[in-house]
Amino acid sequence: MPPTPVLFDLDGTLIDTIELLLLSMRHAFDGRVEGPATEAWVAGIGTPLASQFRPYARDEADLERLIQRYREYQNQNHDRLPRCYHGVTDVVRTLSERGHPLAIVTSKANEIAHRSIAHVGLAAYFPVVVGVESTTRHKPNPEPVWFALQQLGAEAEGAYFVGDSPHDIAAGNAAGVSTVAALWGAFTREALERAGPRHVLDRIERLDSVLGASTP
């Protein structure tokens, strides 16, 4: 059998950007009376910025200002904070060498997603990067997962999606792929298990045990 396709979320799954995301949010709301609490912001990680900011925006123009301030801080501090989680580079390299079709499915803007994987040395392994501009609907909707599979020329059956948020698990389940919850990101085991993943991993090095017979 050909090697099984493996899709990955980006933030909280492959790279640790949680501090950068929180600092960017705080910068966006600096000087404003109302903004999201840390817990509420973390709960929304994995969904598009517009949907996270909209409840706090006065109108669409204000929403655009918030997003612009967020991205301004993110761009200025991007290369200072993000890093791969332990074991990620070795696991991704091995999967690529074995011939697994690989893709990233993220709610990040496409440009910053490409910048992130280049910065941490993963760009060569991911021919397909699905960002927020790639589809009209976003996680937890399955459309980004389907689009990634289409770009890989792969079917949902036999494919895996590894993500650290309930939004990833919901999108993967709805798309018909096998979902793998990553416990090393921003979400608790309880929150992830409520989403109904097929597998739960506490370390990315154990992904081989999940792929099992699919690994040649």
Backbone bond lengths (Angstrom), bond angles and torsions (degrees), N, CA, C in turn:
res aa  C-N    CA-C-N  psi(-1)  N-CA   C-N-CA  omega(-1)  CA-C   N-CA-C  phi
1 M - - - 1.464 - - 1.530 109.47 -
2 P 1.340 118.11 144.97 1.467 119.67 176.67 1.521 110.26 -67.98
3 P 1.338 117.58 154.98 1.461 120.22 178.90 1.533 111.37 -58.71
4 T 1.316 116.25 141.26 1.455 121.14 -176.14 1.524 111.72 -74.13
5 P 1.328 118.32 143.86 1.466 120.43 176.21 1.530 110.70 -69.78
6 V 1.334 115.71 142.48 1.463 121.44 177.64 1.527 108.38 -129.57
7 L 1.318 115.15 121.30 1.463 122.06 176.71 1.520 108.59 -103.82
8 F 1.324 115.90 146.52 1.458 121.21 178.85 1.527 110.47 -129.76
9 D 1.325 116.05 139.44 1.455 120.52 160.85 1.529 106.93 -68.81
10 L 1.327 117.61 167.29 1.464 120.30 -177.37 1.526 111.95 -105.63
11 D 1.340 117.84 -72.07 1.461 121.13 -177.76 1.529 111.07 -66.74
12 G 1.323 115.91 126.66 1.456 120.17 178.57 1.517 113.90 84.44
13 T 1.331 116.89 -6.41 1.464 121.31 179.86 1.519 111.17 -118.16
14 L 1.328 116.58 -56.56 1.465 120.53 176.54 1.524 111.73 -96.06
15 I 1.334 116.07 -39.99 1.463 119.08 -177.73 1.523 110.38 -125.40
16 D 1.337 114.61 145.24 1.461 121.64 178.76 1.519 108.30 -89.32
17 T 1.319 115.49 100.16 1.470 121.33 179.75 1.524 111.27 -119.33
18 I 1.318 118.47 11.96 1.460 120.97 -172.38 1.524 111.21 -59.68
19 E 1.339 117.72 -43.92 1.463 120.07 179.20 1.525 110.89 -61.79
20 L 1.335 117.21 -42.79 1.463 120.77 179.46 1.524 111.04 -63.66
21 L 1.329 117.74 -41.77 1.460 120.96 179.76 1.524 111.01 -63.13
22 L 1.318 117.16 -42.79 1.464 120.67 -179.91 1.528 111.24 -66.98
23 L 1.322 116.72 -44.76 1.463 119.59 179.42 1.528 111.30 -64.23
24 S 1.323 117.11 -37.47 1.467 120.80 178.25 1.519 110.78 -64.87
25 M 1.328 116.62 -41.11 1.461 120.58 177.38 1.521 110.94 -62.63
26 R 1.320 117.00 -45.53 1.464 120.34 -178.78 1.520 111.47 -64.23
27 H 1.330 116.05 -35.81 1.462 119.60 175.74 1.527 110.69 -64.47
28 A 1.332 116.52 -42.20 1.466 120.47 -178.84 1.524 111.36 -60.08
29 F 1.326 117.04 -35.77 1.469 121.06 -176.26 1.526 113.07 -100.96
30 D 1.317 117.86 7.38 1.459 120.77 -179.57 1.528 110.41 -59.11
31 G 1.335 115.90 128.44 1.462 120.94 179.97 1.510 114.89 88.64
32 R 1.327 117.20 -3.03 1.460 120.86 179.54 1.526 109.25 -100.71
33 V 1.317 115.63 149.82 1.460 120.98 -178.53 1.521 110.72 -71.38
34 E 1.329 116.53 -41.99 1.463 120.65 -173.80 1.522 111.33 -115.00
35 G 1.307 114.99 135.75 1.457 121.19 175.77 1.510 109.02 -161.91
36 P 1.315 117.81 169.86 1.471 120.39 -177.69 1.519 112.20 -70.19
37 A 1.327 116.03 139.89 1.455 120.98 171.21 1.524 108.56 -69.97
38 T 1.326 115.50 158.15 1.464 120.16 -178.19 1.525 111.38 -55.20
39 E 1.324 116.82 -45.22 1.468 120.57 -178.18 1.523 111.45 -61.03
40 A 1.342 116.19 -42.12 1.461 120.12 179.95 1.525 111.06 -67.08
41 W 1.337 116.18 -38.02 1.462 119.31 -179.84 1.524 111.00 -67.09
42 V 1.308 116.20 -44.50 1.467 120.19 179.30 1.523 110.09 -60.71
43 A 1.323 117.38 -39.00 1.468 121.13 -180.00 1.524 111.94 -61.67
44 G 1.328 116.75 -25.99 1.463 120.39 -179.06 1.508 114.70 -92.73
45 I 1.342 117.42 -3.92 1.465 120.23 179.53 1.534 109.15 -59.35
46 G 1.308 114.97 131.97 1.462 120.14 -176.25 1.509 113.17 106.49
47 T 1.347 116.37 -8.58 1.458 121.20 175.60 1.526 108.65 -111.90
48 P 1.341 118.87 161.12 1.467 120.96 -176.16 1.533 112.94 -62.21
49 L 1.327 115.96 149.45 1.466 121.21 178.64 1.516 112.13 -55.59
50 A 1.321 117.25 -40.95 1.467 119.92 -176.52 1.515 111.40 -59.22
51 S 1.312 117.11 -41.48 1.458 119.40 -179.37 1.526 111.16 -72.61
52 Q 1.328 118.35 -29.67 1.460 121.27 177.28 1.527 111.99 -72.57
53 F 1.329 116.52 -38.08 1.461 121.04 -176.54 1.532 114.04 -84.72
54 R 1.321 117.65 -28.06 1.466 120.61 -170.15 1.531 114.36 -53.63
55 P 1.355 119.87 -40.24 1.471 118.30 -179.41 1.533 113.67 -62.17
56 Y 1.338 117.68 -17.45 1.461 120.92 -176.23 1.525 112.50 -107.63
57 A 1.324 117.47 -2.31 1.464 121.77 -176.87 1.529 110.76 -91.08
58 R 1.318 115.02 143.84 1.473 120.03 -179.58 1.523 111.53 -74.91
59 D 1.323 116.59 -33.50 1.456 122.13 178.63 1.524 107.32 -162.92
60 E 1.336 117.35 -176.11 1.458 120.41 -176.91 1.529 112.34 -65.56
61 A 1.343 116.20 -34.99 1.464 118.76 178.01 1.527 110.51 -65.85
62 D 1.323 116.23 -40.19 1.460 120.83 177.47 1.525 110.45 -65.43
63 L 1.321 116.29 -38.29 1.463 120.60 177.02 1.524 110.44 -59.48
64 E 1.313 117.46 -44.63 1.461 121.14 179.11 1.523 111.63 -63.76
65 R 1.345 116.66 -36.50 1.469 119.79 177.82 1.523 111.23 -64.46
66 L 1.337 116.31 -42.82 1.457 120.23 178.62 1.527 111.41 -61.66
67 I 1.322 116.16 -45.33 1.467 120.34 179.35 1.520 110.55 -63.31
68 Q 1.334 116.71 -40.49 1.461 120.29 -179.95 1.529 110.78 -63.77
69 R 1.332 117.60 -42.50 1.468 120.84 179.25 1.536 110.42 -65.55
70 Y 1.322 116.27 -39.94 1.466 121.07 177.75 1.522 110.20 -60.07
71 R 1.319 116.51 -50.44 1.464 120.84 -176.55 1.527 111.76 -69.34
72 E 1.321 116.50 -30.49 1.457 120.31 175.91 1.530 110.73 -60.33
73 Y 1.318 116.18 -48.64 1.465 120.11 179.51 1.530 110.23 -66.93
74 Q 1.328 116.40 -43.36 1.465 120.47 -179.54 1.523 111.31 -58.85
75 N 1.324 116.59 -44.79 1.465 120.18 -179.45 1.529 111.77 -65.53
76 Q 1.328 117.01 -39.55 1.456 120.76 -176.93 1.527 112.24 -70.85
77 N 1.334 116.82 -27.21 1.464 120.69 -174.39 1.522 113.37 -114.16
78 H 1.316 116.90 5.15 1.457 121.07 -172.53 1.528 113.31 -56.40
79 D 1.316 117.34 -48.49 1.464 120.15 -172.79 1.528 113.02 -79.05
80 R 1.325 117.24 -2.55 1.462 121.12 -179.06 1.528 112.34 -91.44
81 L 1.327 118.30 -28.51 1.459 120.12 -167.93 1.539 116.13 -113.64
82 P 1.326 121.16 -46.72 1.481 119.91 -173.06 1.526 113.86 -65.16
83 R 1.306 115.56 147.36 1.460 122.30 175.32 1.519 107.89 -154.03
84 C 1.320 116.76 158.49 1.461 120.88 175.86 1.526 109.47 -70.90
85 Y 1.327 115.61 145.86 1.455 119.28 169.47 1.529 109.19 -68.14
86 H 1.315 115.24 156.58 1.458 120.89 -178.69 1.535 110.75 -57.01
87 G 1.317 115.76 130.91 1.459 121.56 176.53 1.507 115.60 87.96
88 V 1.327 117.35 -13.04 1.471 120.17 -174.66 1.519 112.02 -62.39
89 T 1.325 117.41 -49.40 1.470 120.12 -175.47 1.521 111.22 -59.84
90 D 1.313 117.29 -44.65 1.462 120.31 -179.15 1.523 111.76 -65.20
91 V 1.334 117.28 -42.19 1.462 120.73 -179.23 1.523 110.85 -65.81
92 V 1.323 117.07 -46.34 1.468 120.54 -179.15 1.524 110.62 -64.73
93 R 1.323 117.27 -41.54 1.466 120.49 178.53 1.530 110.61 -61.16
94 T 1.320 116.56 -43.65 1.465 120.49 -179.72 1.524 111.22 -63.76
95 L 1.321 116.93 -44.00 1.467 120.02 178.22 1.520 110.95 -60.32
96 S 1.318 116.46 -41.92 1.466 120.66 179.42 1.523 110.74 -64.28
97 E 1.327 116.54 -44.10 1.464 120.09 179.95 1.521 112.29 -63.67
98 R 1.324 117.28 -29.93 1.460 121.56 178.19 1.530 112.59 -79.35
99 G 1.326 116.15 -8.57 1.455 119.43 177.07 1.509 115.80 94.47
100 H 1.326 118.18 10.77 1.461 120.41 177.48 1.526 109.80 -66.91
101 P 1.326 119.04 127.91 1.464 120.09 171.46 1.531 109.02 -65.73
102 L 1.339 116.79 127.36 1.465 121.27 -174.31 1.522 110.64 -121.16
103 A 1.337 115.35 144.03 1.466 120.81 177.57 1.521 108.91 -149.49
104 I 1.318 115.08 155.52 1.460 122.52 172.34 1.517 108.66 -109.24
105 V 1.327 115.92 135.64 1.469 122.34 176.04 1.524 106.67 -123.79
106 T 1.323 116.76 106.74 1.456 121.98 -173.29 1.520 110.90 -133.44
107 S 1.328 115.83 158.60 1.463 120.75 173.65 1.521 111.52 -95.31
108 K 1.327 117.23 5.09 1.454 121.68 173.69 1.532 110.07 -67.69
109 A 1.324 115.95 156.39 1.461 119.93 169.31 1.526 108.56 -61.32
110 N 1.315 116.51 144.63 1.463 120.82 -175.07 1.528 112.78 -56.23
111 E 1.327 116.71 -44.48 1.468 120.63 -176.34 1.528 111.37 -62.22
112 I 1.335 117.27 -46.19 1.460 119.61 -177.84 1.525 110.81 -72.57
113 A 1.344 117.66 -29.05 1.466 119.99 175.71 1.527 110.58 -64.20
114 H 1.330 116.92 -45.50 1.465 120.47 177.38 1.527 110.82 -63.83
115 R 1.323 116.10 -39.26 1.464 119.58 178.32 1.528 110.76 -63.19
116 S 1.328 116.69 -39.98 1.462 120.94 -178.02 1.520 111.63 -64.06
117 I 1.333 116.96 -47.90 1.461 117.97 -176.43 1.527 111.25 -71.52
118 A 1.332 117.09 -28.29 1.466 119.30 174.71 1.527 110.17 -69.18
119 H 1.313 116.29 -40.43 1.468 121.41 -177.57 1.526 111.79 -62.19
120 V 1.345 116.82 -38.22 1.469 119.81 -177.28 1.531 112.81 -95.88
121 G 1.331 117.56 4.39 1.458 120.79 173.63 1.518 115.75 84.66
122 L 1.335 117.54 23.75 1.468 120.70 -178.52 1.529 113.75 -106.21
123 A 1.311 118.21 -6.10 1.462 121.03 -171.05 1.525 113.20 -57.42
124 A 1.318 117.19 -36.28 1.469 120.61 -175.53 1.520 112.51 -66.63
125 Y 1.310 118.02 -18.95 1.463 121.18 -174.64 1.526 113.41 -94.72
126 F 1.338 117.04 -9.38 1.463 119.59 -173.68 1.526 111.08 -122.71
127 P 1.339 116.62 94.02 1.458 119.76 178.15 1.521 112.79 -71.10
128 V 1.330 116.41 -18.75 1.465 121.15 -178.29 1.523 109.10 -123.38
129 V 1.339 115.95 123.70 1.461 122.46 174.38 1.515 107.63 -127.92
130 V 1.325 116.21 114.19 1.459 122.07 179.97 1.520 108.00 -101.00
131 G 1.335 116.59 109.49 1.460 122.53 178.20 1.510 111.46 -106.62
132 V 1.330 115.73 -171.65 1.463 119.79 -171.39 1.530 112.30 -66.10
133 E 1.354 117.17 -28.07 1.467 118.61 179.34 1.522 112.91 -81.87
134 S 1.323 117.79 -7.57 1.460 120.81 -174.12 1.521 113.23 -74.83
135 T 1.338 117.07 -25.96 1.462 121.26 -176.90 1.523 109.44 -136.35
136 T 1.324 115.79 162.28 1.464 119.43 178.87 1.524 112.48 -86.57
137 R 1.328 116.62 -23.99 1.465 121.29 175.48 1.515 108.73 -116.65
138 H 1.312 115.77 154.14 1.452 120.06 -168.50 1.522 111.01 -132.44
139 K 1.343 115.64 165.03 1.465 120.06 176.19 1.529 109.67 -50.47
140 P 1.321 116.91 134.95 1.465 130.27 14.82 1.533 116.10 -84.64
141 N 1.341 118.51 6.50 1.461 120.41 173.56 1.537 109.10 -67.45
142 P 1.324 118.74 145.59 1.471 120.53 -177.59 1.514 115.15 -75.70
143 E 1.335 119.30 -8.15 1.464 120.87 -172.76 1.531 114.00 -54.22
144 P 1.353 120.26 -43.68 1.469 118.29 179.06 1.525 113.48 -62.81
145 V 1.323 116.78 -34.27 1.469 120.55 178.41 1.525 109.39 -68.09
146 W 1.309 117.23 -45.82 1.466 120.52 177.55 1.521 111.33 -60.07
147 F 1.340 115.84 -40.88 1.465 119.53 -178.67 1.525 110.64 -64.59
148 A 1.341 117.10 -41.28 1.467 120.58 178.14 1.521 110.63 -61.87
149 L 1.332 117.09 -44.26 1.464 120.46 178.59 1.526 111.02 -61.90
150 Q 1.318 116.12 -40.75 1.466 120.37 178.90 1.527 110.50 -61.35
151 Q 1.337 116.31 -42.90 1.465 120.06 -179.84 1.526 111.85 -65.73
152 L 1.337 116.17 -30.11 1.464 120.65 177.50 1.519 112.68 -83.32
153 G 1.322 117.03 -11.33 1.459 120.70 -174.30 1.509 111.67 70.16
154 A 1.342 116.56 35.23 1.461 121.96 -174.06 1.517 111.10 -120.20
155 E 1.323 115.71 160.72 1.462 122.83 176.67 1.531 109.56 -99.99
156 A 1.338 115.17 158.29 1.467 119.74 178.63 1.523 111.60 -66.36
157 E 1.318 116.26 -38.62 1.459 119.68 -179.31 1.528 109.71 -63.71
158 G 1.300 116.37 125.59 1.451 121.04 -179.99 1.517 114.47 90.21
159 A 1.352 117.60 -9.58 1.460 120.79 179.44 1.526 110.32 -89.12
160 Y 1.333 116.04 157.67 1.462 122.71 -179.98 1.528 109.70 -124.63
161 F 1.328 115.25 147.74 1.464 121.30 174.70 1.518 107.90 -129.97
162 V 1.346 115.79 118.90 1.464 122.52 -178.56 1.526 108.62 -102.98
163 G 1.327 117.10 123.14 1.459 120.39 -179.96 1.511 112.64 -151.52
164 D 1.330 115.82 158.47 1.463 119.69 -175.54 1.516 113.34 -102.61
165 S 1.334 119.10 1.71 1.453 119.85 -176.95 1.531 111.60 -122.55
166 P 1.335 116.85 154.87 1.466 119.85 174.15 1.521 112.57 -58.24
167 H 1.344 117.28 -27.19 1.468 121.00 178.75 1.529 110.66 -67.29
168 D 1.334 116.22 -37.81 1.464 120.35 175.80 1.528 110.63 -63.77
169 I 1.324 115.77 -46.44 1.461 120.72 -177.36 1.526 110.41 -64.02
170 A 1.320 116.77 -42.54 1.472 120.34 179.54 1.528 110.76 -63.16
171 A 1.331 117.07 -43.44 1.472 120.65 179.77 1.520 110.75 -64.20
172 G 1.324 116.83 -44.74 1.461 120.23 -179.82 1.510 112.45 -65.50
173 N 1.324 117.03 -43.90 1.469 120.00 178.21 1.521 111.19 -60.26
174 A 1.334 116.02 -44.10 1.469 120.05 -179.58 1.524 111.73 -66.31
175 A 1.330 116.22 -28.99 1.468 120.59 -179.71 1.520 112.60 -80.68
176 G 1.337 117.35 -14.42 1.455 120.39 178.46 1.508 115.07 90.23
177 V 1.350 117.78 15.65 1.460 120.45 176.53 1.529 109.52 -97.40
178 S 1.313 116.82 168.61 1.464 121.23 175.36 1.530 108.26 -83.09
179 T 1.316 116.05 124.13 1.463 120.11 -175.74 1.526 111.52 -97.70
180 V 1.327 114.44 142.47 1.462 122.13 -179.01 1.524 107.89 -126.78
181 A 1.328 117.08 116.07 1.462 122.13 -179.74 1.522 110.14 -84.86
182 A 1.332 116.67 126.72 1.463 123.23 179.88 1.526 108.94 -96.74
183 L 1.313 116.94 116.16 1.460 121.60 -175.17 1.525 113.53 -83.56
184 W 1.332 118.42 -3.65 1.459 120.30 -176.41 1.527 112.35 -90.39
185 G 1.324 118.38 3.19 1.461 121.31 -179.79 1.515 112.88 -93.01
186 A 1.332 116.02 -146.75 1.463 121.61 -171.18 1.522 114.17 -86.82
187 F 1.344 117.89 -11.46 1.454 120.47 -171.24 1.527 111.68 -106.64
188 T 1.310 115.77 152.69 1.460 121.23 -179.19 1.522 110.83 -80.14
189 R 1.323 115.18 160.68 1.456 120.56 175.15 1.525 110.79 -57.53
190 E 1.333 116.35 -41.16 1.470 120.08 -177.88 1.521 110.96 -61.95
191 A 1.334 117.37 -45.55 1.469 120.76 179.90 1.516 111.22 -63.26
192 L 1.314 117.00 -39.20 1.460 120.79 -179.49 1.521 111.47 -72.27
193 E 1.308 117.45 -41.42 1.466 119.40 -179.30 1.520 111.54 -65.65
194 R 1.329 117.53 -30.99 1.473 119.82 176.11 1.523 111.58 -63.48
195 A 1.327 116.65 -27.08 1.468 120.70 179.57 1.518 112.62 -76.12
196 G 1.345 117.36 -15.77 1.461 120.93 175.03 1.510 116.13 82.68
197 P 1.335 119.58 46.20 1.473 119.53 176.03 1.515 110.90 -68.50
198 R 1.319 116.62 153.75 1.465 120.27 175.81 1.527 110.73 -74.87
199 H 1.332 116.31 -32.42 1.463 121.11 -179.50 1.522 109.34 -135.68
200 V 1.316 116.23 153.36 1.461 122.62 175.87 1.523 107.83 -129.06
201 L 1.340 116.87 129.54 1.465 121.45 -178.93 1.522 110.26 -123.77
202 D 1.326 116.11 138.04 1.461 119.29 174.53 1.524 112.04 -97.18
203 R 1.336 117.26 -12.06 1.460 122.09 177.31 1.516 109.01 -144.23
204 I 1.323 116.82 137.87 1.461 119.59 -178.51 1.527 111.37 -66.97
205 E 1.326 117.69 -23.99 1.462 120.43 178.94 1.528 111.73 -62.99
206 R 1.314 117.76 -17.34 1.462 121.28 -179.93 1.533 112.88 -91.52
207 L 1.330 116.92 8.49 1.465 119.64 179.72 1.529 111.42 -61.62
208 D 1.324 117.85 -33.04 1.455 121.11 178.13 1.518 112.36 -55.20
209 S 1.328 115.90 -37.72 1.470 119.33 -178.87 1.509 111.44 -67.38
210 V 1.318 117.72 -25.59 1.461 122.72 177.55 1.518 109.86 -79.45
211 L 1.323 116.73 -45.59 1.466 119.88 -179.46 1.525 111.10 -65.33
212 G 1.324 116.73 -33.26 1.458 122.44 171.41 1.509 113.42 50.29
213 A 1.341 114.88 -121.15 1.463 120.48 -174.66 1.507 112.72 -67.33
214 S 1.362 116.81 -14.90 1.462 119.32 179.34 1.511 111.71 -73.23
215 T 1.344 116.88 -17.50 1.454 120.85 -179.39 1.516 110.54 -85.83
216 P 1.313 119.58 121.29 1.461 120.93 -177.74 1.513 111.85 -71.61
